[in-house]
Structures are given as structure tokens and as C-alpha cells.
């Protein structure tokens, strides 16, 4: 890369977000990292800056606040920083069940994982098109390519929306110098399943070969976006599952994911 670029990574304090920050730093990008945990952001930013000789700014924000995306963009502009790549990674799942969660829980999940990525893309993409260079990665999931499961009812549909929105934006911006991809990982070794309390279930339900290392997923996502692939599914097993979900009759695909849910419940 002849010109130094800057990537904004949301949800960068742990898991795949931290791995994506590392992938961009490794490839010579400066960073803007955002998440709720300022101490973790500072630790990651400092380590990456030293290891890869880049600059890494941190801006703590809670994207469950509807005012956060605009506040984040204004803080970036106020510091005189330019976002060349937007990595919409922040997210989580809620496995307690649709009826067991409050409307506020549902609203916060939709805000973090759907509304915030769309708003950040809309606020940052115009400057990218003006410069004739930009990157937008929406971290979706293999779940977005499959029928939704019970229990974590909104997660898959939200990710499906992100994939479709990414596809449309990819087509709209591909001739204007802006690459757009939806990254769709399957089971990845991160803190994600610890955060939603399902670590024991998913670890017992699926063998080690179905799991991917977060750094490997992040590297595949980075290169997929550079290649301007609209959908990036890391790993042969995940590609096979995505193929099955796409080509099986709807009833059979629904039974497949229903069996997955029952297998988790038995553990």
C-alpha cells in the first residue's frame, strides 16, 4: 500500500473485532477502534501500534444508544481523522428466547447490529465515493444464510438483512471505488459464546474441525473485501453448510436448523 489508510472497527475490544483490527494493522492500516470498554480498547490499540508501527486511536462508544453513530462520526471528524474502511463488527446474541426478553432488549440488539451499521455506512460512504476509495465490511454470519433458529430468534434475521443490504450497497458503489462485503463466519473461537452463555452447549455439540480461528477468519475477511467479493464465507465446512441451506427445500432446511437447536438443548 503506497498511501496510509485508516480503518474504523466497531466492537473492537474483543473477539472477531480485535482480530479484524489486527488484520488491518498487519496489512499496514492505521486504526480507529470503538467499543464500550475503554481499558480493553487502549490495551489493544497500544499493542497493535507497537507491533505493526501504525497509529491507533480509540473512541469508546455504546452503539445501543441511537445517538452513538452520529456522536462517533462527529468525534472522528473533530479529531481530523478520515475513515477509509468501515468495519461494522459490533454485535452479540441473546439466547434466552423471544418471549423471555424485554422489548428494550430487542430494541438494543436491533440498534447495535442493524441500525448502527446502516447509519454509519450512510454517514461515511459519501466521503469515500468523493475520494474514489473506500471499504465497508458488514460482519454478518453463516446464520444469515440459513433459516432462523428458535431461542436466538432475531439474530439470524438481522444478519440476513445485513447480507442483503451489503449486496445492494455493493452493486451501488462498485463503480465508485468503494468495496462492500458481508463477512459470514460460522463457529469462530472468540468470546462470543461466552458472552451469551452458550459456550458449554456449542462446544459439546460440534467437533473441533467445525471451528475456525478468529485471526484466520479476519484475514479471509480482509482479503475478501479487498477483492470486492459481495459475500465472504470463510472455511470449507461453512461453505458446504451455506450451499445446503441455499439448495435444500425450505422445509428440510428448517428441520436441519431445528435439529441443531434441539442438539444444543440436550447438552
MOTA-V725181 format. One line per field, one symbol per residue. phi: phi as a letter, one per 20 degrees, with the letter a starting at -180 (. if undefined). A space follows every 50 residues. Layout:
BEGIN
phi: ???
END
This chain:
BEGIN
phi: .edfdcdedemeealfffffffffffenefccdcafefffgfffffffff fdlcdceccfbdffegefgfffffffffemeceecddedgraccdfogfe eegfffffffffecffgffffffdfgffffembaccddfeaggfdcffdf nefegfgfffgfffffgffgffdfedndeccdecfefcfbegfffemdgf fffeecfgfeedffffgffffgffffelefccdfnfffffffffffdfgg fffffffffgffffffe
END
